[in-house]
């Protein structure tokens, strides 16, 4: 009898424990959502796994977006305009920061990070996140335009790497005349954002500018900008660049350069890995340097890059900030650079022993990054870039003269900005 009573007591206790467990909600991980270009989702997986291992209370929902930057931006924009954005973070191109901040879609991060902490990052990367009196975009991986050149060809012809625009033309002509290459110089000339980045570098090299926010000036119809546009057209007219360059984007120029048909290439840091793959015909025969310029001027490399903004509508700002802190940390950036070969935004990593052992060219990369030039950080950036692209394309394809194109581009840009 006593044994039966004990049995019933035991059953009752088990039942009570089951009821109590079912009535207590176990804490669920917070989910932080952001969208990236499809290929980027795969590359980021190593950091996603590392973050979730360190933060079991936070789950990352990384949404693979379209293949192009513009399409990803359009999806972000549409979701915020509809007022139903599911994103806690915005993984953003540097040129989106001003537009998204001005629209009220991003939180000001300046209360969360000090100027002393930001000093560890490359200055131009940080400047890309500053909009008016706030800071809205934390730099994760950098990008800068640079000049690649064939070391073997220059050595064979007894030439030095070019420093000026004229040097590049002369070297190209000598190498072409000797039958060493079909083309001298490759760059991105299609009517898209890549053409704007090329122009930023060339106009800087001629001592000019696109838009000066502080002075509220548009420099497109000034002599330096007209000379820069004319130079791009003359590269085609003189046969230094192929006629098809007016339709080329990054991967078009990479393929042609990698095949050994050109001596010089303007492109981004990812090219280094591509030209040095085991199956590359020019492996070990390429070096890089800062962009060329006119005499008595300084070259400049267009600043690109990707980073994180925090959505104004996120319900989990503290968790979202933990994600930003992790991805932009020195340890995470080092891991990402070693795994993927991208350019860091923290200055210390350019001299990091592990990175230099695998990528000795990072010493040269730092020299290029130190000359980075921002595209104008304005809310109307997409509109003014479209204007510039259209008129540059008209000039380099011969539909308008350089002077006509730049005068019209300047006029329309001033109208957009409402500057007299």
Order of alpha helices (4+ residues) and beta strands (2+ residues): alpha-beta-alpha-beta-alpha-beta-alpha-alpha-alpha-beta-beta-beta-beta-alpha-alpha-beta-alpha-beta-beta-alpha-alpha-beta-alpha-beta-beta-alpha-alpha-beta-alpha-alpha-beta-alpha-alpha
